[in-house]
Amino acid sequence: MKHEKRVEICLYWQEKQNHWADEMAQAFEKGKDKTYARCGKQMRLQLTLAQKDVEPAFRKLARAFVRKEQPTLVLSLVQKQLPQLSMEEQSFVAEFAEALAKQQGMNAENDIYVRRLAHRMQTCMVDGSLHLEGFARFRLADLRRRWQKCIERVVSMAVLRYDWAQQLDAWRIQISQSTSRCRLVRVHKNLKGQFVLEVQGYQGEPPGLPEEQPAEEALLSMLLSWAPECIEIQLGENRQESWVYEIIEQVFGPRVKIRWCQH
């Protein structure tokens, strides 16, 4: 009987990484001569593994690493980069950054990503030993850069949301302090994409929408200028929806009425 070649493997991790210790053990379930040891906060798993089982075992380990350790690393990166945020806010940013990373292929279901990570783990072994904390800290610089971009994108989106909320508040204040220049504005968007206005109670002839602006922006600017007592948005047959309607509702609040037209 041909003697099966076996490889000695020694896996080290820190106590703080114990949340995925079971997955580490499962990755090397085909190992033999297993021994566990603990020295302070450092854990060690030593075993031998058939040569043919080494690559599949490291793929399992890499997959577990992505599922269990990657979210922790992203959170630690957020905590380092954004110490001014509360723990709740840091968790929020990390969660969405991790979701973006997954969308970009950095997930446990992406075999290419997992295989590359597994290969990196194998090449980082020294005399059969792999220190997972050192691997995470020093061998993932390229991934950290990609995670960082995800974090920056989440932060920029949050800033945009914050700025937009401030803009809405400013418009609401403007409306509350403005004198209404007309009693009622009825508005709908026809099938040609043009806004049709019916204005009541305006002193003189109301101006038309300026053509140099996109129709939605022009409508919003005009309504902000007029501060009408009531705005009736007409929807239904031969009338198109528009994204600006939602903004008008947010700014003018109870002044806005929606009317569904059947003919």
N, C-alpha and C positions, 0 to 999 in steps of 0.2 A: 504494500500500500504506500502510495506516494505521500511523503510528509508535507503537511499543509504549512505554508509559510505564514507566520504570525508577526504582527507589528505591536510593539509596546507603545502605549499611549498614556499620557498623564495629563489630566485636565485640572486646571486650577481656577477657582473663582472666589470672589469675596462674599461675605455674609449678606451684603446688600443685594447680591444677585441671586439669592436663594429662592426668589419668587418663580424662577424657572428651572430650578435644580431637577425637578422631576422630568422635564422635557430633555435635559441634558442626559439623564440616565436612560431615557427611552431611546435616544439617538444611538446609544451604544449598547442596546439590549442584547446584541449578539456577542458581546465581549465576554471573555472568560478571565478567571483569576482576578476578579474585581476586589479592590480594597478601597475603603473610604477612610479619610483621615481629616482631622481638623487641627489647625495651629493658629490660635487666636481667632481672628476674623477671616482667616483664609481656609477654604475647603479644598480637598483634593480627591479626585477619582482616578485610580490607577487600574489599568486592565490590559489585556492583550486581545487583538482582533485579527481575524484572518485578512490577508492582503486584499482579497476580493471584496471584503465588506467595508473597507476603509472609506472609499469614496461615497457609497450610499449613506454611511453613518454621518459623515461630515455634511452631506446635503440635508439630512434630518436636523443636525445641529444648527446649520445655517438658517433653516426654515423656522426653527424654534427661536433663534436669535432675533429674526425679523419680527416675529409675532410678540415676543416678550420683552426683549431688551431694547429694540429700536425705539419704541414709544418713550421709554425711560430716558434714553439718550437725547431724544428731541426735546423732552421736557427740561432736562438739565441744561441744554443749550439755550433754551428760552430763559431759564432762570439766570444764566450767566449774562445773556445779552440784554435782558429787560428786568433788572433788579428792582426798578421803581414800581413795577406792577404788583398787585396783590397776588396771593397764591391762586385764588380763583381765576383771576385774569390770566395768569401764566398758564394755568391748566387749559383755559379756553383757547389761547393762542397755540399751544402745543397740540391740542386735539385737532384743530383745523389744519395746522401745518402737516401733521401726520396724514390727514386725509388727502391733502394735496400731494404729498409724497407718494401715497398709494396710487393716486390717479396717474402719476408719472412713471409708474412701473416699479416703485420701490416697495413691493409687497410680497407676502409669502406665497402668493399664487403665481407669481412670475418666475417660471423655471430658470430663465436666463439670469435674472438677478440673484436667485438663490444659488445657482451653480457657481457663479463668479465669486460670491461671498464664501462659499464652501471651499473653492480652490484657494482663495486668499488665506483662509484659516489653515489649510494644510501646509501652504508654503511658509506660514509664519511659525510653524512648529520648530522648536529647537531641541534636538535629541529626543524627539517624541513628546515634548512638553508644550502645552498651549496654555498661556495665561489669558483668560478671557477679559479681565479688566484691562490689562495692557493692550490687548488686541483692540478693544473698543476705544481706548484712549489714544493710541498712537498709530493704528493701522487703517483708520477710516477717514482720513483727512478729506478725500474727494467726496465721500458721502456727506460728511459734515457740511461741506460747501453747498451741496445740493439741498440739504435740510435747511441751511441758513437762508437760501433763496426762498424756500417755501415759507419760512417764518417771516421774512421781509414782506412777502406778498400778503400774508394774512394781516400783518400790522398795517400795511398801506391800505388794505380794504377797510380795516377798522377805522383808520383815520378818515378815509373818505366818508364812511358812514357817520362819523362824528361831525365832520365838516358839513355834511348834508343836513344833519339834524339841526346844526346851528343856523344854517341858511333858512330852513323851514321856520324856525323860531323867529328869525329876523323878519321874514315876510309876514308872519302872523301879527307881530308887533306893529309893523307898518300898516296893515289893514285895520287893526284895532284903533289906530291913532289917526286914520285918514277919514276925511269927509266923503261920503258916497256921492259920486257924480251922476249916478243913474239909479233907478229903482230896480230894474230887472234886465238881465241879459239872458236870452235863450240862445243856445249854441248847439249846432250839430255838425258833423263832418260828412260831406257828401261822398258819393262813390268816386269822384275825381280826386279825393284827398284834400278838398278845400273846406275850410271852416265857414259856415254860414251863420251870421249873427242877426238876431232881432233884439233891438235895444229899446227899452221903454223908460221914459222919465229923464232922458238926457237933455241938458240945456243946449239947444242948437242941434246942428247936424253932426252925429257921431262920426269920427274918422274911421276909415277902413283899416284893415290890418296892413302894416308895412310889409312891402314885398321883399325888402332886402334881408329880412330875417326868415329862418325856417318857420313854417306855419305854427307849430306848437309853441315855440319860443315867443313868437309875436303875440299869440293869443294870451299867454300867461302874462307877458309884459303889459298888455292893454288892460287886462282884468285887475292887475295890481295897481295900475294907474287910476282906474275908474273906481275901484273898491265898491262894486255894486251891492245893493242891499240884498239882492237875491240872484242866484245863478241857476238857471235850469238847463241841465245837460240832457239832450234828447238822444235816445238810443232806439234801436229796433230796425225795422225795414228801411232799406236804402240809406242807412246811417252807419258809419264806420265807428269802431272803437278807436281810442287814442290813449297813449301812455300819459299824456298831459292831464287827462281827467282825474287820475288818481292824485296827482300833485295838487290840482285845484281843490279837490276834496280835503286834502290834508291842510291846505293853507286857509281856506275859507270856511271849513267846518260846517256848522248848521246853516250857513247861508246857501249851501249847495243842495239842490234837489235833482234827483234822477227821474226822468220821465221816459217810459217805454211807449213808442208810437207803433201802431199796428198798420198804418197805411201811409 
